[in-house]
Amino acid sequence: MSLNRREFLHIMSMAAAAGMLPTTAMAMSKNRVDSSSSALNASMYQVPMKGKVRILHLTDTHAQLNPIYFREPNVNLGVGPAYNKLPHVVGHKLLKELNIEPNTPLAHAFTFLNFQDASEQYGKVGGFAHIKTLLDQLRDQAGGQQNTLTMDGGDLWHGSATALWTRGQDMVDASNLLGVDIMTGHWEFTYHEDEVLSNIKRFKGEFLAQNIRVKEDSLFGDTYRNMTEKHGGIGLYDEDNALPFKPYSIKEINGERIAIIGQAFPRTANANPRANFPDWSFGLREESLQKNIDHIRQNEKVAAIVMISHNGMDVDIKMASRVSGIDAIFGGHTHDGIPKTINIKTPEGGVCYVTNAGSNGKFVGCMDLDIQNGKLKGVNYTLLPVFSNLLVADKETDGFIKQLRQTQYSQSIIESRNPKYAHNPDRLGKTYEQILQEELSVTHDQLYRRGNFIGSWDQIIVNALREEHDTQIAMSAGVRWGSSVLSGQSITMERVMDVTSMTYGESYKSELTGAQIKDILEGVCENIFQKDPYLQSGGDMVRVGGLDYTCEPNATLGSRISNMQLDNGTPIEASKKYTVSGWGQVETVGEGRPVWDVVADHLRHQKSGVTLNKVNHPVLKGVKTNPGIESYRGGLV
């Protein structure tokens, strides 16, 4: 029997995962690696229990059911108190901070360095069937599932075509297969309230959120109450306190009582269409959090209190320093893969262990709680990269994913708020698999998004928008989600949907003055580089095509943006009007086609492949020595 390279790799990975190869077994590549430190090593998934309770953590998987490539940022600037502190350290400085050797699997997992070559060498990451295998291994090593708790930090139901087409139901079913016990949310709320409640009812675990309230007007009417009754009361957990969802849960694990508090994304109403959740309000609600903690400490006799959070890591760090009584925070939203806890001194003099488990299914966090005589004495934490080549796909989960992709696209699908584009007639009758595997073009550039400023994927999006709407400038939201594509690979429809699919993806064309454009850039910049984490909205800088500018992150609101000019070098005039295209308007429904179809057609027209002649990297001022930037392709002054 002869094997091709792909078949040989598959057999080797299965053997390694099953323990049939020595621990120095290597992933094969076009350049064989002789150093065992540079090899994929199945022993990384041997994590003996070092405590009494094991907590497993996923977050921000963004509906990536299958393995993908994902490039970590080369720009993640920390300003103010976050300067020179994790997670705002990248590249070689991050490797030094974490004591990780360069050119190793861990270096590839946690940094952008040598991304193309390392991806070809080590393969894809994530995939729910592979995550399920890893979770089961970690549960077994803890003495069984009864000694563990599995939590998801949100952004689970959104980020892929199938999630959009099923309104998140595919991801609810997938998380049930993984055995997720508890979750909170963010992009989950970009579906309609009724859909959210239906999905929570479908979920076999518990949905927690102490910081969401039912608006007072909604409690007085019958409409909201009738909707919750349809879902068995879900959405009206505590009417007296206007709580739609349970704020915390107590779980007995291996004989110990553990409290888990849920913290949904506090700025959901600022960043997402309020029309989708007209009855709910969001916020940090630090005071109510402290009240919950105090109540738990006084009445629930717990060994530990942990929080599953979608605040973002900087917000979690600040919150840990201001709120007493939380032992550990399992964070999300900012997609930071940090393989050690950030130990924060709490107001009462204790320690809160703050973590964040990356994104796109690339990592699984594993924390063992050392509990003695009913009290937490310490923790042991590991953040495990999910290398798909090392983990055999779980058969049941893999079967579910394959069956899902054979679903036929139909008129019942809702892709857009604009009725004209609710579904795409060209897709009718095709299976999800047929639609998503269409090869649109080939990229001659590495495509990625993650980073404070524009990436190559975003440049394709803004180029497509300018072409579609014939505008001088295009804007694309600075969202973090989306997979990467290696240079030389085909760009499929699936990869386009990974970076665009959401419930408000309509495109638009408008006119803005130069002053308005500057105000937009200044406002977004303030959301990112405001020195107080509580005043940040998360996300990255709006991506802009056809426009160059200088940005000074450490300056103040109104003075960060300067030297704006069109691609041809013409300076932007404050009073002059410019044509601008974009997508993803929060409160307005755009008249244009959904952005994924705009981008797909743009790529189809490029028969010889995609080469980006220019990427609109802004010139950055005052950050040359910032450890959160490396290998930046824009100017540094």
C-alpha positions in Angstrom: 0.0 0.0 0.0 1.3 3.5 -0.9 0.3 6.6 1.0 0.2 10.2 -0.2 1.6 12.9 2.1 -1.8 13.8 3.5 -2.7 10.2 4.3 0.7 9.6 5.9 0.3 12.8 8.1 -3.2 11.6 9.2 -2.0 8.2 10.2 1.0 9.6 12.1 -1.2 12.1 14.0 -3.6 9.3 15.0 -0.8 7.2 16.2 0.8 10.0 18.2 -2.5 10.8 19.8 -3.1 7.2 20.7 0.3 6.9 22.3 1.7 4.6 19.7 4.7 6.8 18.9 7.4 8.0 21.2 6.9 11.5 22.6 9.4 12.9 20.1 7.2 12.0 17.2 7.2 14.9 14.8 4.7 16.4 12.4 6.1 16.0 8.9 6.7 18.9 6.6 8.5 19.7 3.4 11.5 20.4 5.5 12.0 17.7 8.1 12.8 19.0 11.5 15.5 17.2 13.5 15.2 19.0 16.8 12.6 17.5 19.1 11.9 20.9 20.6 10.6 22.0 17.2 8.3 19.0 16.9 4.7 18.5 17.6 4.6 16.5 20.7 1.6 14.5 21.9 2.9 14.6 25.4 1.8 18.3 25.7 -1.7 17.0 26.3 -0.7 14.9 29.3 -1.8 17.2 32.1 -2.0 15.2 35.4 -4.5 16.6 37.9 -2.9 18.9 40.4 -5.8 19.8 42.6 -9.3 18.7 43.5 -11.4 20.5 40.9 -10.5 20.9 37.2 -12.0 23.8 35.2 -11.9 23.7 31.4 -12.3 26.9 29.5 -13.2 27.8 25.9 -14.0 31.2 24.6 -14.5 33.2 21.3 -14.6 30.1 19.1 -16.7 32.2 16.7 -18.4 29.1 15.3 -15.3 27.6 13.8 -16.4 23.9 13.7 -13.5 22.7 11.6 -9.8 23.2 11.9 -8.4 26.5 10.6 -5.3 28.6 10.3 -5.2 31.6 12.7 -2.5 34.2 12.9 -1.8 36.0 16.2 -1.4 39.8 16.1 1.9 41.6 15.5 0.2 44.8 16.9 -1.5 44.7 20.3 -0.6 48.0 21.9 -0.9 48.7 25.6 -1.3 52.3 26.7 -1.4 53.9 30.2 -1.4 51.2 32.9 -1.4 48.4 30.3 1.9 49.5 28.7 4.5 46.7 28.8 2.1 44.3 30.5 0.4 41.2 29.2 -1.6 40.8 27.0 0.0 43.7 25.2 3.3 42.1 24.4 3.9 40.4 21.0 6.4 38.5 19.0 9.9 37.9 20.3 9.3 39.9 23.4 6.3 37.7 24.2 8.4 34.6 23.8 10.9 36.0 26.2 8.2 37.0 28.7 6.7 33.5 28.6 10.1 31.7 28.4 9.2 29.9 25.1 11.9 28.9 22.7 11.6 30.4 19.2 10.7 28.1 16.2 8.8 25.7 18.3 5.1 24.7 18.3 4.4 26.9 21.3 6.1 29.8 19.6 3.8 29.3 16.6 0.7 29.0 18.9 1.3 32.2 20.8 2.9 34.5 18.2 2.7 35.6 14.6 6.3 34.7 14.0 7.2 32.7 10.9 3.4 32.1 10.5 3.5 30.8 6.9 6.3 28.3 7.4 5.1 27.2 10.9 1.6 26.7 9.7 2.8 24.5 6.9 4.9 22.6 9.3 2.5 22.1 12.2 -0.9 22.2 10.4 -4.2 23.7 11.4 -5.6 24.4 14.8 -8.9 23.9 16.5 -11.9 22.1 15.2 -14.7 21.0 17.5 -14.2 17.3 16.9 -10.5 17.7 18.0 -11.5 19.9 20.9 -13.9 17.2 22.1 -11.1 14.7 22.1 -8.8 17.0 24.1 -11.6 17.8 26.6 -12.3 14.1 27.1 -8.6 13.4 27.7 -8.3 16.2 30.2 -11.5 15.0 32.0 -10.1 11.5 32.2 -6.8 12.8 33.6 -8.8 14.5 36.3 -10.4 11.3 37.3 -13.6 11.6 35.3 -16.0 14.3 34.1 -17.6 14.5 37.6 -14.4 16.2 38.8 -14.5 18.9 36.1 -16.5 21.9 34.9 -16.4 23.0 31.3 -17.2 26.7 30.6 -17.5 28.8 27.4 -17.0 32.6 27.5 -19.3 33.5 24.6 -18.9 34.5 21.0 -19.8 30.8 20.4 -22.9 31.1 18.2 -21.4 33.6 15.7 -18.7 33.8 13.1 -19.4 31.3 10.3 -21.8 30.8 7.5 -23.5 27.9 9.1 -24.0 29.8 12.3 -25.6 32.6 10.4 -27.8 30.3 8.4 -29.0 28.3 11.4 -29.2 31.4 13.6 -26.7 29.9 16.0 -28.5 26.5 16.5 -25.6 24.6 15.0 -23.3 25.9 17.6 -25.7 25.2 20.5 -25.8 21.6 19.3 -22.0 21.5 18.9 -21.5 22.8 22.4 -23.8 20.2 23.8 -21.6 17.6 22.2 -18.5 19.1 23.8 -20.2 18.9 27.2 -20.2 22.7 28.0 -21.7 23.2 31.4 -21.9 27.0 31.6 -21.6 29.9 29.2 -22.1 33.6 29.0 -22.5 35.8 25.9 -21.8 38.7 23.5 -22.3 38.1 19.8 -25.0 35.7 20.9 -27.2 38.8 21.3 -26.9 39.8 17.6 -29.7 37.3 16.9 -33.2 38.4 17.9 -34.3 38.0 21.5 -36.7 35.2 20.6 -33.9 33.3 18.9 -31.6 33.9 21.8 -34.1 32.4 24.2 -34.8 29.5 21.9 -31.1 28.7 21.7 -30.7 29.0 25.5 -33.6 26.6 25.9 -31.8 24.2 23.5 -28.5 24.5 25.4 -28.1 21.6 27.9 -25.9 23.7 30.2 -26.6 27.0 32.1 -26.5 30.5 30.6 -25.3 33.0 33.2 -25.2 36.8 33.1 -25.3 38.9 36.3 -25.0 42.2 34.4 -28.0 42.1 32.1 -31.4 43.6 33.1 -34.9 43.6 31.7 -35.8 47.2 30.9 -38.5 48.7 33.1 -41.0 49.4 30.3 -40.7 45.8 29.1 -41.7 44.5 32.6 -44.9 46.5 32.5 -46.1 45.2 29.2 -47.3 41.7 28.1 -45.2 41.3 25.0 -42.0 40.4 26.7 -43.6 38.3 29.3 -45.5 36.3 26.7 -42.2 35.7 24.8 -40.5 34.3 27.9 -43.5 32.1 28.7 -43.2 30.6 25.3 -39.7 29.5 26.3 -40.7 28.1 29.6 -39.8 31.2 31.6 -36.3 31.6 30.1 -35.6 35.3 29.9 -37.3 36.2 33.1 -35.3 34.5 35.8 -36.0 37.1 38.6 -38.7 39.6 37.8 -38.3 41.5 41.2 -34.7 42.3 40.3 -35.3 42.6 36.6 -32.9 39.7 35.9 -33.5 37.9 32.6 -30.8 35.3 33.3 -29.4 33.5 36.3 -26.5 35.6 37.7 -24.6 32.7 39.2 -24.7 29.0 39.8 -23.3 26.6 42.5 -21.8 23.4 41.3 -20.7 20.5 43.5 -17.5 19.1 41.9 -15.6 16.3 43.5 -17.2 17.0 46.8 -16.5 20.8 46.7 -19.0 23.6 46.2 -17.8 26.0 43.5 -19.7 29.2 42.6 -19.6 30.5 39.0 -20.7 34.0 38.1 -21.5 35.1 34.6 -20.5 38.4 33.1 -21.7 39.1 29.6 -20.1 41.7 27.3 -21.0 45.0 29.1 -21.0 47.2 26.0 -23.2 45.0 23.8 -25.8 47.8 23.4 -23.0 50.1 22.1 -21.5 47.8 19.6 -24.4 45.8 18.3 -27.9 46.5 16.9 -30.2 47.4 19.8 -33.2 46.5 17.7 -32.3 42.8 18.2 -32.5 43.1 22.0 -35.0 45.9 22.7 -35.9 44.6 26.2 -32.4 44.2 27.6 -29.8 46.6 29.0 -26.1 45.8 29.6 -23.3 47.2 31.7 -20.3 46.4 33.9 -22.5 46.5 37.0 -19.6 46.2 39.4 -21.8 47.0 42.4 -24.2 44.2 41.8 -21.3 41.9 41.1 -19.9 42.6 44.6 -23.3 42.1 46.1 -23.5 38.7 44.5 -20.1 37.7 45.7 -20.9 38.9 49.2 -24.1 36.9 49.2 -22.3 33.8 48.0 -19.6 34.1 50.6 -22.1 34.5 53.4 -24.7 32.0 52.4 -23.4 29.3 50.0 -20.4 27.8 51.8 -18.3 27.6 48.7 -14.6 26.7 48.4 -14.1 29.1 45.5 -15.8 31.7 43.4 -14.9 32.0 39.7 -16.3 34.3 37.0 -16.8 33.4 33.4 -16.4 36.8 31.7 -16.7 38.5 28.3 -15.3 41.8 29.5 -12.0 41.7 27.8 -8.7 41.1 29.5 -7.8 44.7 30.5 -11.3 45.1 32.0 -11.0 41.8 33.9 -7.7 42.9 35.3 -9.1 46.2 36.5 -12.2 44.5 37.9 -10.2 42.0 39.8 -8.3 44.8 41.5 -11.6 46.5 42.6 -13.9 43.7 43.5 -13.3 41.5 46.5 -13.9 37.8 46.7 -13.3 36.4 43.1 -10.7 33.7 43.1 -10.3 33.4 39.3 -11.6 35.1 36.1 -11.9 33.1 32.9 -12.0 35.9 30.4 -12.9 36.4 26.7 -13.6 39.0 24.1 -10.1 40.3 23.4 -8.9 36.9 22.0 -5.7 36.9 24.1 -3.9 33.6 24.2 -1.9 33.9 27.4 -0.5 30.7 28.9 -0.2 31.9 32.4 -2.4 33.6 35.0 -2.2 37.3 35.6 -2.2 37.4 39.4 -4.0 40.5 40.6 -4.1 41.7 44.2 -7.7 42.1 45.3 -9.0 44.9 47.7 -9.1 42.5 50.7 -5.5 41.4 50.1 -6.2 38.2 48.3 -5.3 37.1 44.8 -7.5 36.8 41.7 -6.1 34.7 38.9 -7.0 36.3 35.6 -6.9 34.3 32.4 -8.0 34.5 28.7 -8.1 31.5 26.4 -7.6 33.0 22.9 -10.1 32.5 20.1 -11.3 30.4 17.1 -11.0 27.1 19.0 -7.2 27.4 19.0 -6.8 26.9 22.8 -8.3 25.1 25.7 -7.7 26.5 29.2 -7.2 24.1 32.0 -7.1 25.2 35.7 -6.8 22.9 38.6 -8.0 24.2 41.9 -6.0 23.1 44.9 -8.7 23.0 47.6 -7.8 21.8 51.1 -10.2 21.7 54.0 -12.8 23.5 52.0 -10.5 26.5 51.0 -8.7 27.4 47.9 -4.9 27.2 48.4 -3.7 27.9 44.9 -4.2 27.0 41.2 -2.3 25.2 38.5 -3.0 26.7 35.0 -2.2 25.5 31.5 -3.4 26.9 28.2 -3.2 24.2 25.6 -2.9 24.8 21.9 -5.3 22.6 19.9 -3.1 21.2 17.1 -5.5 19.2 15.0 -2.8 16.9 13.7 -2.2 15.6 17.2 -5.8 14.9 18.2 -8.0 12.3 16.5 -11.4 13.7 15.6 -14.1 12.6 17.9 -16.4 10.4 15.8 -19.8 11.7 17.0 -18.8 15.4 16.8 -17.2 14.9 13.4 -20.3 13.1 12.2 -22.5 16.0 13.4 -20.3 18.5 11.5 -20.3 16.5 8.3 -24.1 16.0 8.4 -24.7 19.7 9.1 -22.7 20.7 6.0 -25.0 18.5 3.9 -28.0 20.7 4.9 -29.6 22.3 1.8 -29.7 26.1 1.6 -33.4 27.1 1.5 -35.7 30.2 1.4 -36.2 29.9 5.1 -32.7 31.2 5.7 -32.3 34.8 6.8 -29.0 36.3 5.8 -29.9 40.0 6.0 -32.1 42.5 7.7 -32.9 43.9 4.2 -35.8 41.8 2.8 -34.3 42.1 -0.6 -31.3 40.1 0.5 -32.9 37.8 3.1 -31.6 34.9 1.1 -29.5 34.5 -2.0 -31.4 32.7 -4.8 -28.1 31.6 -6.4 -27.5 29.4 -3.4 -30.9 27.7 -3.3 -30.8 23.9 -3.6 -27.1 23.7 -2.9 -25.7 22.1 0.2 -23.8 24.2 2.7 -20.7 22.2 1.7 -21.1 23.0 -2.0 -21.6 26.7 -1.3 -18.7 27.0 1.1 -16.1 25.0 -0.8 -16.4 27.2 -3.9 -12.9 28.4 -4.8 -13.1 32.1 -5.6 -9.5 32.9 -6.3 -5.9 32.2 -5.1 -4.1 34.5 -2.7 -0.5 35.5 -3.3 -0.4 37.2 0.0 -1.0 35.8 3.5 -4.5 36.8 4.6 -5.1 37.7 8.2 -7.1 40.2 10.3 -6.1 40.2 13.9 -4.2 43.3 15.1 -5.0 46.8 16.3 -4.8 48.1 12.7 -5.6 47.0 9.2 -4.7 43.5 8.1 -4.6 42.0 4.6 -8.1 40.4 4.9 -9.5 43.8 5.7 -7.8 45.4 2.8 -9.5 42.9 0.5 -12.9 43.8 2.1 -12.4 47.6 1.7 -11.1 47.2 -1.9 -14.2 45.2 -2.7 -16.5 47.8 -1.1 -14.9 50.6 -3.1 -15.2 48.6 -6.3 -18.9 47.7 -5.6 -20.0 51.2 -4.7 -17.5 53.2 -6.7 -16.3 55.3 -3.7 -13.1 57.1 -2.8 -12.9 55.6 0.7 -14.2 52.4 2.4 -14.6 51.6 6.0 -14.7 48.1 7.7 -15.3 47.5 11.3 -12.3 46.6 13.4 -13.7 43.2 14.5 -11.3 40.5 15.6 -12.9 37.3 14.4 -12.0 35.4 11.3 -9.6 32.7 10.1 -6.4 33.1 8.1 -5.4 32.0 4.6 -1.8 31.0 3.7 -0.1 32.4 0.7 -0.6 30.2 -2.3 -3.9 28.8 -1.0 -7.3 29.0 -2.6 -9.7 31.5 -1.1 -13.0 29.7 -0.6 -16.4 31.1 0.1 -16.1 29.7 3.6 -13.1 31.8 4.4 -14.9 34.9 3.1 -17.8 34.1 5.4 -15.4 33.6 8.3 -14.5 37.2 8.2 -17.8 38.8 7.3 -20.8 36.7 8.3 -23.1 38.4 10.8 -26.7 39.4 11.1 -26.2 43.0 10.0 -23.8 42.6 7.1 -25.5 44.9 4.6 -23.2 47.3 2.7 -23.9 50.9 2.0 -22.7 54.1 0.3 -22.7 57.6 1.7 -21.1 61.0 1.7 -19.0 62.3 4.6 -17.0 65.5 5.0 -13.4 65.3 5.9 -14.2 66.5 9.4 -16.8 63.7 9.8 -14.2 61.1 8.7 -11.7 62.4 11.2 -14.4 62.4 14.0 -15.1 58.7 13.2 -11.5 57.8 13.3 -11.0 59.7 16.6 -14.0 58.1 18.2 -13.0 54.6 17.4 -9.4 55.3 18.5 -10.8 56.6 21.8 -12.6 53.3 22.3 -9.4 51.4 21.8 -6.7 53.5 23.4 -8.6 55.2 26.2 -6.3 54.6 29.2 -9.1 53.5 31.5 -10.2 50.0 30.5 -13.7 50.6 31.8 -14.2 53.2 29.1 -12.9 51.0 26.3 -15.2 49.1 24.0 -12.8 46.5 22.8 -12.3 45.7 19.2 -9.6 47.1 17.0 -9.3 50.3 14.8 -11.8 50.7 12.0 -10.1 49.5 8.8 -10.0 52.2 6.1 -9.3 51.7 2.4 -8.3 54.5 0.0 -7.2 56.7 2.9 -3.8 57.1 4.6 -3.4 58.8 8.0 -1.1 59.1 11.0 -2.3 57.8 14.4 -0.8 58.7 17.8 -2.3 56.1 20.2 -1.0 57.8 23.4 -2.5 61.2 22.5 -5.9 62.3 23.8 -9.3 62.3 22.1 -9.4 64.7 19.1 -5.6 64.8 18.6 -4.7 61.2 17.7 -5.5 61.4 14.0 -3.6 63.6 11.5 -2.2 63.8 8.0 -5.2 62.3 6.3 -4.9 61.9 2.6 -6.4 59.9 -0.3 -4.4 57.1 -1.9 -3.2 59.5 -4.5 -1.7 61.8 -1.9 -4.4 64.4 -2.0 -4.9 65.9 1.5 -8.4 65.5 3.1 -10.1 68.8 3.5 -12.4 69.2 6.5 -15.3 70.9 4.6 -15.1 68.8 1.5 -17.4 65.8 0.9 -16.1 62.3 0.0 -17.8 59.2 -1.1 -17.5 56.4 1.5 -18.7 52.8 1.4 -18.9 50.4 4.3 -20.9 47.6 5.9 -22.3 46.5 9.2 -24.2 49.6 10.2 -25.5 49.1 13.8 -28.8 51.1 13.8 -29.3 51.6 10.0 -30.0 48.9 7.4 -27.8 49.4 4.4 -29.3 49.3 0.9 -26.4 47.4 -0.6 -25.7 43.7 -0.9 -24.4 41.7 2.0 -20.6 42.3 2.2 -19.8 38.6 1.8 -21.3 38.6 -1.7 -19.5 41.9 -2.5 -16.2 40.3 -1.5 -16.9 37.0 -3.2 -17.6 38.7 -6.6 -14.5 40.9 -6.2 -12.4 37.8 -5.7 -14.1 35.9 -8.6 -13.0 38.7 -11.0 -9.3 38.2 -10.1 -8.6 35.3 -12.3 -4.8 35.5 -11.9 -5.0 35.5 -8.1 -5.0 38.1 -5.5 -2.0 40.4 -4.9 -2.3 43.4 -2.6 -0.3 46.2 -4.2 -1.0 48.4 -1.2 -2.3 48.0 2.3 -3.5 51.2 4.0 -1.4 50.8 7.2 -1.5 54.1 9.1 1.7 55.7 10.2 2.0 55.2 13.9 3.5 57.9 16.2 5.1 57.4 19.6 5.0 53.6 19.8 8.4 52.6 18.5 9.5 51.2 21.8 6.1 49.7 22.7 6.4 45.9 23.2 3.0 45.5 21.7 4.3 46.1 18.1 6.8 44.2 16.0 7.4 43.8 12.2 5.0 46.7 11.5 4.6 47.4 7.8 3.4 51.0 8.2 5.6 53.8 9.1 6.8 54.4 12.8 7.7 57.9 13.8 
